[in-house]
């Protein structure tokens, strides 16, 4: 499996919990989300490096802002499959449930365990908000609600998510997601 680094901990948890010893995971850096146009070619490189080593390659990335380019690359590389969904928020919640509610939540900022845990480095500092606090309104001003959708119950992360919502001046909501379609997909690979 070729996966997003933001999913690594959860993928390993699912593999270990289900004793899926036949699976091998190689992750690309999570920071590729800051430049989604690079994701397809980085995935292509990983596929080509591993084509001779494995009978089957499966990709665990949503479209993640590639505008369909990732799917075109996977087709060009022999029809490599990927987990369905536009992004991890969708497949964690469950793609069917997410698609039913996404129109109603268009002004929602979602946090998974990873994005909550690494919010300060991955979002706050990476977007320069630590140096330019006046940009917070520009970046987050169109959001109304922060939905924390954790994979595991963790009171420390939940409190951090509440703090992030306060920092961004957003309403806070908690929606336990677990591993959703991620686990179902990994178990079927």
GUDO-912338 format. One record per atom (N, C-alpha, C): y, z, x. Coordinates in steps of 0.1 Angstrom, whole numbers, plus 5000, padded with zeros to 4 digits. Atoms other than C-alpha are relative to their C-alpha. Layout:
<rs>
YZX/...
</rs>
This chain:
<rs>
498850005008/500050005000/501250005009/498750014994/503549915012/500950064990/499249935009/505950154997/501450045005/498749954997/509550284996/499850145006/500049874993/510050585019/500450114990/499649895009/511650774990/498850044991/501249965008/508250774973/498950055008/501149964991/506150875003/499350134996/500549865003/505751244995/499250004987/500750015013/504751164959/498749925001/501250094999/502350884968/498950085007/501049924993/500551114993/499550114991/500449895009/500451394967/498949944990/500950065010/498751154942/498749965007/501250044993/496351014968/499150125003/500749884997/495351364979/499450074988/500549935012/495051514944/498849924993/501050085006/492851224933/498949965010/501050034989/490851204966/499849855001/500150144999/491650834969/500049965015/500150024985/490450795005/500049865004/500050154997/490250415003/501449945002/498650054999/494050385003/500750045013/499249984988/496350355033/501549974995/498650025004/500150385029/500949985012/499050024990/502850235050/501449994993/498749995007/506450315040/501149935009/498750054994/509750135047/501050114998/499049905001/512850345052/500750014987/499449995013/514350485021/501449955000/498650044999/517850395033/500249854997/499950145004/517050025025/500649994986/499350005013/518350124990/501549985001/498550034999/521850105004/500349865003/499850144998/521249745012/498749934994/501250055006/518749624986/499749855003/500250144996/519149254997/499049995012/500950004988/517149355028/498550044996/501349955004/514149505009/499049885000/501050115001/512349165001/499549965014/500550054987/512249045037/499350115009/500749904993/511249385051/498650024994/501350005006/508449395026/499149885005/500850124995/507449035036/499550035014/500449984986/507349145073/498850095000/501149915001/505049435064/498749944995/501250075005/502749215044/499449915011/500550094990/502448965072/499450075012/500649924989/501749235098/498650054995/501249945005/498949365076/499049914993/500850095008/497449065059/498649995006/501350014994/494549045084/499250135000/500649875000/493849415083/499450054987/500449955013/493349465046/499649894990/500450095010/491549295018/501049984989/499050005011/494249384993/501250085005/498749934997/497949474997/500750024987/499349975012/499849644969/501350065004/498749954997/503549714969/500550104989/499549905009/505050024954/501550015003/498550015001/508749934949/500249954986/499550075012/510549864917/500849885005/499150114995/512849564918/501150065009/499149934991/515349814932/501349935004/498750074998/518449594929/499849875008/500250124993/516849284945/500349884991/499750115009/517649074914/498849904999/501250095001/514048934913/499549945013/500450064987/513948834949/498750065006/501349944996/511249084957/498849944994/501250065007/508948934931/499849865005/500250144994/509548584945/499450015013/500749984987/508648704980/498650034998/501349965002/505548864967/499149894995/500750125005/504548544949/499849905012/500150094988/505248344981/499050055010/501049944991/503048585001/498650014994/501450005005/499948504981/499850074987/500149935013/500748674948/499750155001/500249854999/500849034961/500650074988/499549935012/501149274932/500950125004/499249884999/503649554928/499950084988/499949925012/504049844905/501149944991/499050065010/505849724873/501250104999/498849925003/509349844867/501249965008/498850034992/512949794877/500350095011/499749904990/513150114897/499150124998/500949885001/511450444904/500350094988/499649925011/513350624876/499249954988/500750065012/511650384851/498550045002/501549975000/508050424864/499750145002/500349865000/508350794870/500050054985/499949965014/509450844834/498949934992/500950085008/507050574822/500849884996/499250125003/508250214819/500349984985/499950025014/507650204782/501150094994/499049905005/509650524775/501449975006/498750034994/512450424799/500649884993/499450125006/512850084783/500550034986/499649965014/513150244748/501450075001/498949915000/515950474760/501149955009/499050044989/517850284788/501349964994/498850055006/520350124765/500950124995/499349885004/521250474751/500550085011/499749924988/521550614786/500749925011/499450094991/523550344802/501050075010/499149924992/526050604815/499450135006/500849894995/523350824830/499749985014/500350004986/522950914866/498750085002/501349934999/519250994874/499850055014/500549944987/517851214901/498550034999/501449964998/514251234912/500050115010/500149904989/512951504935/500649965013/499550064987/513751284965/501550005000/498650025000/517251194955/500850144998/499549865001/517951564946/500050075013/500249944987/516551694978/500949955011/499250064989/518451455000/501349944995/498750055006/521551404978/501150005010/498949984990/523951535005/500049895010/500150104990/522751295032/499949864994/500350135005/521451005012/501149944991/498950055009/524350974987/501350055004/498749944997/527251214994/500649955013/499550044987/527651145031/499949855002/500250154998/526250785030/501149924993/498950075007/528950685005/501350045005/498849964995/531550865025/500850104992/499349915010/532351114997/500450135007/499749874993/532351405022/501349985008/498850034993/535251225041/501149964990/499050065010/536951075010/499750054986/500349945013/536551314981/500749934988/499350075011/539051104961/499249894994/500850115005/536350834958/498950054990/501049955009/534051064937/500249944986/499750065013/535850944906/499749854999/500350144999/535550584917/498549974999/501550024999/531750614924/499350054987/500749945011/530750844895/500850014987/499249985012/533550824870/499549944987/500550075012/531650594846/498850074995/501149925005/528750834843/500450114991/499749885009/528651104816/499050115002/501149905000/525351274822/499249985013/500950004989/523151364852/498650044994/501349965005/519451364842/499150035013/501049974989/517151544867/498749984994/501350035005/513751404862/499050035011/500849974988/511551594887/498549964998/501450034999/508051514898/499150134999/500749875000/507051874903/501050114996/499049895004/508552194888/500350085012/499449934988/510752354914/501350064996/498749945004/513452604904/501149985010/499050024990/515252564937/500649864998/499550145002/515552184932/500749994987/499450015013/516452234895/501550065002/498749944998/519352464906/500949905008/499250104992/520452204932/500549894991/499650115009/520451934905/501250054991/498949945008/522652164883/501350005009/498850004991/525052204913/500549865002/499650144999/525151824918/500749964988/499350045012/526051774882/501450074999/498749935000/528852034885/500949935010/499250074990/530051864917/500549874995/499650135005/530151534899/500750004987/499449975013/531651684867/499249924989/500850075009/528751544847/499250114991/500949915008/526751704818/498650005007/501349994994/523351824830/498949994990/501150015009/520051734814/498750015009/501349994993/516451814825/499049934992/501050075007/513651584817/498849995010/501150004991/510351654835/499349874999/500650135000/508851324845/498650005006/501350014993/505851404867/499949875008/500150124993/504451104884/499949884992/500050115009/504250894853/499149885003/500750134997/503250524858/499749995015/500450004986/503250584896/498650055002/501349954998/500150794894/499049914993/500950085007/498450574868/499849875008/500150134992/499150264890/499250035013/500749974987/497950424923/498550024997/501449975003/494750544906/499249874997/500650135003/494050184895/499949905011/500050094988/494650024929/498650005007/
</rs>
